């Protein structure tokens, strides 16, 4: 049975999410925390716009940064024009959305003629072409220095200038809420349903009278619109846009956000966007090895949870509803400390390795880790870290072996409730 779009449970969930968004900057009021929350809100919109292609329509794009970046550049130029008065700053992300939609109308007509690997390669080629244009046309893209502006010089609704980061956060949160609600509503429309049908079986969708290419095209246009809004919010937030917003790295990051979060679930990219943003900004500010940690994490997700974090949460929710979760809790409590011991060993080895590389030729070998100073040139330190990792892996294997029996039994009971003894 499909839950109604405006069911009581969904309304309460949306209102709860809105309340949390309003309260967050009051709880985390430091400048760094508010900036991190702003980036999270932008990436949530960007990741969900990408999932309209990959998760809903089955289109693997390697050039989604095109719509995000063009939206950012057009918004920045619009900001510089309206700074003299006129159009309110609050509505400027619509300029980015219009630019993303225009790019979707133009480029989507070419890219959506094919699906699968062909679409992926065409999107990659177009993405690289547009990224190259960012250095070929400095009049629009600003060259290597990019295009900058000042959001405070414009007009805001109700006299809000967006001079403080908190004001900017609420602008981003408001736009993010509206965009997330709109993208969710789209999944409940006939177009959203047909996008799923085209993803699963385009031939059958064509048999019932729908043109798969036209459905893919419409989803590309709408996806470009929301990606452009995310780009517009980025332009207002940072007050500068560079060629980096258009390159393959940005397209790759949003792909990873959607995949890690779970492309088969609407809320999956939201989780992925929040998690990877934290890893990029928070963990990236602590250690230069954050990409190594992210690579390990991504490898773990691909091997053991290909459905993303959302799939794990969904299974846990189903176990909770079926009253099968509590028998697994003791096993979880045993596996978690063992996993943390393994993680501690990995972090110690990686940080010592990076420390030696950074300090090569300086005569310094001290690595500061969790308040401790470790001599990275000491064999005892390396042996201790390796022993910690080995002990953690052995503990994980032992504790998971005890949990696996109960886990398989719980999944079997969940899939065959009538066969449970």
Number of C-alpha atoms within 10 A of each C-alpha: 3 4 9 10 14 10 10 10 12 13 12 12 12 13 12 12 12 14 11 11 19 15 10 14 21 11 10 13 12 12 13 13 15 21 19 19 24 23 23 25 27 26 28 28 29 31 30 30 31 29 30 28 24 19 24 25 24 20 26 22 25 24 28 31 31 31 33 33 33 31 35 35 31 27 31 30 19 19 29 17 14 18 19 11 12 11 17 18 26 23 14 22 30 21 24 34 30 22 28 34 26 20 22 26 18 12 19 21 17 15 23 24 14 15 21 13 12 15 19 18 17 19 24 18 14 18 23 17 15 19 21 14 16 24 18 13 11 14 11 15 22 18 16 12 13 18 23 19 20 17 24 17 17 21 20 18 12 8 8 16 18 23 12 11 16 19 15 22 27 18 21 27 20 16 22 24 18 13 21 19 12 12 21 17 13 16 18 12 12 10 15 20 15 21 27 20 21 23 21 14 12 19 13 13 19 14 9 8 8 16 16 24 19 14 21 28 22 18 25 28 22 22 26 36 28 33 35 38 33 34 36 35 35 29 31 27 21 14 17 17 28 21 22 15 24 28 22 18 14 18 21 15 17 26 24 17 29 30 27 26 29 26 30 18 19 21 18 27 34 24 22 29 30 21 15 21 23 17 17 15 15 15 17 14 12 11 13 13 17 17 14 11 18 15 11 12 12 18 13 12 17 14 8 10 16 18 18 25 21 24 18 14 12 12 14 14 14 14 18 12 11 13 12 20 16 11 13 16 12 10 18 14 11 17 21 15 15 22 19 15 19 23 17 16 22 18 17 22 21 15 19 24 16 16 22 19 11 12 14 11 9 8 8 14 20 17 21 14 13 7 7 9 11 18 18 23 16 12 10 11 16 19 12 14 21 17 14 19 24 16 16 23 19 14 20 21 15 14 20 19 14 14 19 13 11 16 18 11 13 21 15 13 17 19 11 10 12 8 9 11 5
